[in-house]
Structure formats: C-alpha cells, structure tokens
C-alpha cells in the first residue's frame, strides 16, 4: 500500500517550521558522485519512485552528487513545491564563508528551486580549517536571512561541537543529523540535543552495515507484529521522536519503510531494542572528531 503524506507526522522545529518525520535519503543512488547527466537520470528515476511511494521529504547533499537528479524528479513529479521538504548539506571543501554562499547558490541551481527547506553543515571537520567550524555555522545560519533558506542545521556534530557554536554565536541549529541505530544509539549527542532544543535526525537509521536487521531480538519483535525488521527499527525511531532518513532503491522497501504508523511497540519492546546498544563499538560511520573526508 502507498502511505499517504498525511500519515507522516510533522516534527516542530525550534524556528517555528516543521519537518516530516520520515524522509528519503539519496546517498549512493548513483555509481559515483559526479554531477553528470547520466547520474541525474539514474537518481531522478529512483527519487520518482520514492515520491510515488508517498515520500515528501527528500534528503540530498552537495557531496552525494544527487542534487540534479533530485531536482529533476521534483520538476517532473507535478507535486507542488509547498508539499515538499527538501534538504541538502554543505560539502567539506566549502567551509569558508564565501564558499558557503557560493555553493549554496549552486545547490539551488542544481535542484532548480528558489528556496531550500533545510541546509546542514555535513561534517564539523574540527581538525581542518584551523578548527574554525564556528565561522562556517555563522555563514550557514545567515542564509536564512535572505529568504532562500527556511532552516539551518548541522550533521555529525558531537556535543562539544554543538556547545561551541551555540556559545560563540547564540544561534542554535534546528537539527543535528547523526548516526544512530539500535547498535549505536549515540546517547551523549542525543542528551546534548535535548538540552539545547535540537531535533535528532538519524541518517542510516537501519545501520550503515544494516547489521541490526538480522538481530534475533528485532526479528522476534517483527514476527510478533507481522512486520519486517526494518519496519520495527523505523518504528523505534518514530517512537523516540527522531526524524529518520531510511534509504532503499527498491520501491517495495520504500513503501515498507513508510508503512509504520499503524502499529506501536510496547514499552518492553522499546526497552529490548534499547538494550542492544553497543556504545562506541557500535559506530560504523566515521568519527566526527577525526573525519577529514
């Protein structure tokens, strides 16, 4: 079945806007990350399937090379712009303030849009740019002032990164998009976000290596509800209050990942999944304190 957009809750953000709780991620839809015509055609075809499945929240990034394809899918969909929530992220080579502004203009051009709903600093890069991610954050936040950006946020920021940008600028991100899944629940970052009023958004919510999908406890819970392990994990994120960005190129799995709003995990089931956390050993993606990619 196709999930109607009204089935996906809107999560309020601190700036008065709201974000659909589930989105469609576009990482690695293409054979490479080049902004080529061939790649745009591939991505547009897959994103079109996601839109048909009911997704209205699309998550892209300058470094994915998918902005052109996302924009093409939007243009060909016939869906009104105000029914869509579109995110992109600042690529790591563009952290200097002038490059922030220039690359944001390029992002809008590639997407074919006159505004973006959410723009994130993709990585803090504390070992690069003389450790100055504060100036980068100030430049991203300033994009809201000219009306072409609705909300500004960050991605992969640790508590110390969040505290620093807030203390030095007084500007609080609306979201922090981070790695979090049953095997790496990222409690310290979650606690910092709650303290600062930042919504947690999870990339690769099923795990970068998808290992949690084969966990026997999750399989047991899924069987009891007549659901797939992926649906149980996505539902777990929903009940935590996360915004999540599951990704699949399969239309069937796209629909499955959206079809999670007509069942509820019990408190005991939520505790069972919480107990699967492996702490730092569960992290699969790069560590934000050292990543320079």
C-alpha positions as CSV (number, residue, x, y, z in Angstrom):
1,X,0.0,0.0,0.0
2,X,1.1,3.6,-0.5
3,X,1.5,5.7,2.6
4,X,-0.4,9.0,2.3
5,X,1.6,12.0,3.1
6,X,-0.8,13.0,5.9
7,X,0.2,9.7,7.7
8,X,3.7,11.1,8.3
9,X,3.8,13.3,11.4
10,X,5.4,16.7,11.2
11,X,8.0,17.4,13.9
12,X,8.1,21.0,15.1
13,X,11.5,22.7,14.9
14,X,12.7,25.5,17.2
15,X,12.5,28.2,14.5
16,X,8.7,27.7,14.1
17,X,8.9,25.4,11.0
18,X,8.2,21.7,10.9
19,X,9.8,18.7,9.2
20,X,8.2,15.4,8.1
21,X,9.4,12.7,10.5
22,X,10.4,10.3,7.7
23,X,12.4,11.3,4.7
24,X,14.0,9.6,1.7
25,X,17.8,9.5,1.6
26,X,19.8,9.7,-1.6
27,X,23.3,8.6,-0.7
28,X,24.9,6.2,-3.1
29,X,22.0,6.0,-5.6
30,X,24.5,6.6,-8.4
31,X,27.6,4.6,-9.4
32,X,29.7,7.6,-8.5
33,X,29.2,11.1,-7.1
34,X,29.7,13.1,-10.2
35,X,27.1,15.7,-11.1
36,X,26.7,14.2,-14.6
37,X,23.7,13.9,-16.9
38,X,23.8,10.1,-16.7
39,X,23.8,10.2,-12.9
40,X,21.0,12.8,-12.8
41,X,18.9,10.4,-14.9
42,X,19.6,7.5,-12.5
43,X,18.8,9.5,-9.4
44,X,15.7,11.1,-10.9
45,X,14.2,7.7,-11.7
46,X,14.7,6.3,-8.2
47,X,13.5,9.5,-6.5
48,X,10.5,9.5,-8.7
49,X,9.7,6.0,-7.2
50,X,10.1,7.5,-3.7
51,X,7.7,10.3,-4.5
52,X,5.2,7.8,-5.9
53,X,5.5,5.8,-2.7
54,X,4.5,8.8,-0.7
55,X,7.7,10.5,0.4
56,X,7.6,14.2,0.6
57,X,10.8,14.8,2.5
58,X,14.0,14.4,0.3
59,X,17.5,14.4,1.7
60,X,20.4,15.2,-0.6
61,X,23.9,16.7,-0.2
62,X,26.4,18.5,-2.3
63,X,28.9,15.7,-1.8
64,X,26.4,13.0,-3.0
65,X,26.2,14.3,-6.5
66,X,22.4,13.8,-6.4
67,X,21.1,17.3,-6.3
68,X,20.5,17.5,-10.1
69,X,18.6,14.2,-10.1
70,X,16.5,15.2,-7.1
71,X,15.7,18.4,-8.8
72,X,14.7,16.7,-12.0
73,X,12.4,14.2,-10.1
74,X,10.7,17.1,-8.3
75,X,10.2,19.1,-11.6
76,X,8.7,16.0,-13.4
77,X,6.5,14.9,-10.4
78,X,3.9,17.7,-10.7
79,X,3.9,17.9,-6.9
80,X,3.5,21.4,-5.6
81,X,6.7,22.9,-4.0
82,X,4.9,23.6,-0.8
83,X,4.1,19.9,-0.4
84,X,7.8,19.0,-0.4
85,X,10.5,19.3,2.2
86,X,14.0,19.4,0.6
87,X,17.3,19.2,2.4
88,X,20.9,19.5,1.2
89,X,24.2,19.6,3.0
90,X,27.4,21.7,2.7
91,X,30.3,19.7,1.2
92,X,33.5,19.6,3.1
93,X,35.6,21.7,0.7
94,X,33.2,24.6,1.1
95,X,33.5,25.5,4.7
96,X,34.9,29.0,4.3
97,X,32.1,31.6,4.5
98,X,32.5,32.8,0.8
99,X,32.4,29.2,-0.3
100,X,29.3,28.5,1.8
101,X,27.4,31.3,0.0
102,X,28.7,30.3,-3.5
103,X,28.0,26.6,-3.1
104,X,24.5,27.3,-1.7
105,X,23.7,29.2,-4.8
106,X,25.0,26.3,-6.9
107,X,22.8,23.9,-4.8
108,X,19.7,25.8,-5.6
109,X,20.6,25.9,-9.3
110,X,21.2,22.2,-9.4
111,X,17.9,21.5,-7.6
112,X,16.1,24.0,-9.8
113,X,14.5,25.5,-6.7
114,X,14.1,29.1,-5.4
115,X,14.5,28.1,-1.8
116,X,15.6,25.1,0.4
117,X,13.8,23.9,3.4
118,X,16.9,22.8,5.4
119,X,20.6,23.2,4.8
120,X,23.1,21.4,7.0
121,X,26.9,21.5,7.6
122,X,27.7,18.0,6.7
123,X,30.7,17.4,9.0
124,X,32.3,19.7,11.6
125,X,35.9,19.0,10.4
126,X,37.5,20.1,13.7
127,X,40.9,19.1,12.5
128,X,40.7,21.3,9.3
129,X,40.2,25.0,8.6
130,X,42.2,25.8,11.8
131,X,39.3,24.2,13.7
132,X,37.0,27.0,12.8
133,X,33.6,25.5,12.1
134,X,32.0,28.4,14.0
135,X,32.5,30.7,11.1
136,X,31.0,28.1,8.8
137,X,28.0,27.8,11.1
138,X,27.6,31.5,11.2
139,X,27.6,31.7,7.4
140,X,25.1,28.8,7.0
141,X,22.7,30.4,9.6
142,X,23.0,33.7,7.8
143,X,21.5,32.1,4.6
144,X,18.1,32.2,6.4
145,X,18.1,36.0,6.3
146,X,17.6,36.4,2.6
147,X,14.6,34.1,2.4
148,X,16.1,31.4,0.2
149,X,16.7,29.0,3.2
150,X,14.0,28.2,5.7
151,X,16.0,26.4,8.4
152,X,19.7,25.9,9.2
153,X,21.2,22.9,11.0
154,X,24.2,20.6,11.3
155,X,25.1,17.0,10.8
156,X,27.5,14.7,12.6
157,X,28.2,17.3,15.3
158,X,29.3,16.0,18.7
159,X,28.1,17.6,22.0
160,X,31.3,19.7,22.2
161,X,30.8,21.0,18.7
162,X,27.2,21.9,19.4
163,X,28.1,23.7,22.6
164,X,30.8,25.6,20.9
165,X,28.7,27.0,18.1
166,X,25.9,27.9,20.4
167,X,28.2,29.6,23.0
168,X,30.1,31.6,20.3
169,X,27.2,32.6,18.1
170,X,24.0,32.3,20.1
171,X,22.5,30.5,17.1
172,X,21.1,27.1,17.8
173,X,20.7,24.5,14.9
174,X,17.2,23.2,14.4
175,X,18.5,19.6,13.8
176,X,21.6,17.5,14.2
177,X,21.6,14.7,11.6
178,X,23.7,11.9,13.2
179,X,24.4,8.2,13.0
180,X,22.0,6.4,15.4
181,X,20.5,3.0,15.2
182,X,19.9,0.1,17.6
183,X,23.6,-0.9,17.8
184,X,24.8,2.7,18.2
185,X,22.2,4.9,19.9
186,X,24.5,7.9,20.4
187,X,23.2,8.8,23.8
188,X,25.6,11.6,24.6
189,X,24.7,13.5,21.4
190,X,21.0,12.8,22.0
191,X,21.3,14.3,25.5
192,X,23.1,17.4,24.2
193,X,20.4,17.9,21.6
194,X,17.6,17.6,24.1
195,X,19.4,20.1,26.4
196,X,19.7,22.6,23.6
197,X,16.3,22.0,22.0
198,X,17.7,20.4,18.8
199,X,15.8,17.7,17.0
200,X,17.7,14.5,16.4
201,X,17.7,13.4,12.7
202,X,19.2,10.0,12.0
203,X,20.9,9.0,8.8
204,X,21.3,5.3,8.0
205,X,18.7,4.5,10.8
206,X,18.9,0.8,10.0
207,X,22.7,0.8,10.5
208,X,25.3,1.7,7.9
209,X,26.1,-2.0,7.6
210,X,22.4,-3.0,8.1
211,X,23.5,-5.5,10.7
212,X,20.7,-4.6,13.1
213,X,18.2,-6.0,10.6
214,X,19.4,-9.6,11.3
215,X,19.3,-9.2,15.1
216,X,17.3,-12.0,16.6
217,X,15.5,-9.8,19.2
218,X,14.4,-7.4,16.4
219,X,13.3,-10.4,14.3
220,X,11.3,-11.7,17.2
221,X,9.5,-8.4,17.7
222,X,8.9,-8.1,14.0
223,X,7.3,-11.6,13.9
224,X,5.0,-10.7,16.8
225,X,3.7,-7.7,14.9
226,X,3.7,-9.3,11.5
227,X,6.2,-6.7,10.3
228,X,9.7,-6.7,8.8
229,X,12.8,-6.0,11.0
230,X,13.2,-2.7,9.1
231,X,9.7,-1.6,10.0
232,X,10.4,-2.4,13.6
233,X,13.6,-0.3,13.6
234,X,12.0,2.6,11.8
235,X,9.0,2.5,14.3
236,X,11.5,2.5,17.2
237,X,13.0,5.7,15.8
238,X,9.5,7.2,15.4
239,X,8.6,6.5,19.0
240,X,11.9,8.0,20.1
241,X,10.8,11.2,18.4
242,X,13.6,11.1,15.8
243,X,13.4,12.4,12.3
244,X,14.8,9.5,10.2
245,X,16.1,9.1,6.6
246,X,15.8,5.4,5.6
247,X,17.1,4.7,2.1
248,X,16.3,1.9,-0.4
249,X,16.3,1.8,-4.2
250,X,13.6,-0.9,-4.0
251,X,10.0,0.5,-4.4
252,X,8.7,-2.3,-2.2
253,X,11.1,-1.4,0.6
254,X,10.4,2.3,0.1
255,X,6.8,1.6,0.8
256,X,7.6,-0.7,3.8
257,X,9.7,2.0,5.4
258,X,6.8,4.4,5.3
259,X,4.2,1.9,6.5
260,X,5.0,2.2,10.2
261,X,2.2,4.4,11.6
262,X,-0.5,1.8,12.2
263,X,1.3,-0.2,14.9
264,X,3.0,0.6,18.2
265,X,5.9,-1.0,20.0
266,X,5.3,-1.7,23.7
267,X,7.4,-0.2,26.5
268,X,9.0,-3.6,26.9
269,X,9.8,-3.8,23.2
270,X,11.3,-0.3,23.3
271,X,13.5,-1.4,26.2
272,X,14.6,-4.6,24.5
273,X,15.8,-2.6,21.5
274,X,17.4,0.0,23.8
275,X,19.4,-2.9,25.4
276,X,21.0,-3.7,22.1
277,X,23.2,-0.6,22.2
278,X,26.9,-1.4,21.9
279,X,28.1,2.1,22.7
280,X,31.1,3.3,20.8
281,X,31.7,-0.2,19.5
282,X,28.5,0.1,17.5
283,X,29.6,3.1,15.5
284,X,30.0,2.2,11.8
285,X,30.5,5.5,10.1
286,X,33.4,7.9,10.5
287,X,34.1,9.5,13.9
288,X,33.2,13.2,13.7
289,X,36.1,14.2,15.9
290,X,38.7,13.0,13.4
291,X,36.9,12.7,10.0
292,X,38.5,14.8,7.2
293,X,36.9,13.2,4.1
